[in-house]
Amino acid sequence: MKLVSLKFHCGSCAIVSSSGQMLGGGRGQEIDRQDCVIRMNAAPTVGYEADVGSKTSLRVVSHTSVPHLVRKQGFFFEKEADTRYVVWGPEINMRQDGKGKVFNMLVKLARAYPHTQIYYVTREKVQYCDDVFQNETGKNRMKSGAYLSTGFFTLILAMEACDSTLVYGMIDGSYCSQPNRSSVPYHYYEVSRLDECRMYHAHEHAKRAGHRFITEKEIYRRWASQGKLHFIYPSW
């Protein structure tokens, strides 16, 4: 198996959040009109096309979501054969000495589906994203007991690869503190699961192994004010 670098550039990119905010928005056709559509993890499109679209150019996938891809590999690597996959994870799972559990899964997938384009985020790029988090917040990601979210990796990738980045389904950092906020599922495809804001608050205050979703969204607000991102729905 040959390791090559990702070559990905698009004019306009739509990043589609997995949030329940996507439900009922009817943005599917608008999303599909963009040059490239970037999705996260194993978020499905079938049955949700009216709200999330059907086109998928690239998926950014957490190491914890790779087993979901494996379980539905016939869909992801045959029906979505043109999609590129970028997988991130800690070194313990992505090591290439035969002991990296997730990396080994990716090798098997690449061999089973030789036309599929699967990439992994290098140790250096993970460190770069950690440095961005620290520069923006003044906090060391590891010392604060946090894991960066898949959304964080996705937005950084898009800002580097896309001329314009349009974000769909991502609320701002203050949304969950508003008294009149609506209650939506954390994932649009898991309607019976935990409420999005409850999930955000639980992770924000976790002493370790939590995603700092609310903190990250304050970073995104700064990037949006600099013209690097455009939050289309909901609009910021």
Beta strands, then each sheet from edge to edge (+ up, - down):
strand 1: 10-16
strand 2: 36-40
strand 3: 58-62
strand 4: 84-88
strand 5: 117-120
strand 6: 146-147
strand 7: 162-168
strand 8: 210-211
strand 9: 230-233
sheet 1: 5+ 4+ 3+ 2+ 1+ 7+ 9+
sheet 2: 6+ 8+
end
